[in-house]
Amino acid sequence: MPHVFRSVFHPTSFSGSHDAFVHALRIALAARGDLRLVHVHAPHEAPNFDPFPRVRATLARWGLISGEESERAVTERTGLTVDKKLVWDASPRAGIIREFDGARVDLMVLALADRGGTPDIFQDSVAEDVVRATGGLALCVHRDAGGFVAPESGAVRLKSVLVPVSERIPPARAIDTAVSLCELLGESVPDIHLLYVGGGGRRGAGPPTDAPGRAVYRVHEATGAVVEQILAAQARLAADLICMPVMRRHGFMASVRGSIAERVLRVARCPVLLAPTD
């Protein structure tokens, strides 16, 4: 069943990456949905909306609206609703968790620190609650690695997706999420590269029997150091996105922190989608 991306949440309290913002905006725009921007102020700070990215200025630069249109006119024209929220809390993560309480969020878009550093959202246990509140689906965009949305034009290139597959994590739901994202952004029949890592005798096999039929599947096998093989495959295939299937059964963050998924997040040269499979 295709995943729905009606509500997109983007916290601006971490690294403030413009690349992550344009991905969040482009996805919410394509869905004619809601874009929720949250910035957390320390309790002693005065109100200041400067931290928020400029939505209408970006849409005007993309040629989708004129620079003079009101928020209401933009919503009527594009179907996009934007909610900007300032939160006062000594802890940005705690403030964001409070904003999630009772809300329905389909996707969180995160800006990550420079490659080699720890992703901001994954630095402490509070982040587990933040990710769980969004249903666990997170698109992570590095500050210095670009992505599949061009900041100046809003053009999308999301033709090729790499999905690492292991024997212990059923990938079908994650694959369906990645295909749904491609379809939303205009790629009706994406190329899904399934990389079976660590051997397992999959050479020559097709995609999982429960994988969605709305894509062209190409199967690859790699042996050796898993993270290095994933990164090498992304470079060789020029994949626009890496979709990492992860399990929440024993705690979502437990399946990310210290894992192959976290190591890929740190050094990937394209956006990474953390897609729960359970």
PyMOL commands that set and color helices and strands:
alter all, ss='L'
color gray80, all
select helices_A, chain A and resi 18-30+55-61+71-78+92-100+120-122+126-133+172-184+226-237+253-255+260-267
alter helices_A, ss='H'
color red, helices_A
select strands_A, chain A and resi 7-11+34-41+81-88+107-112+138-142+160-165+191-197+216-222+241-246+272-276
alter strands_A, ss='S'
color yellow, strands_A
deselect
rebuild
show_as cartoon
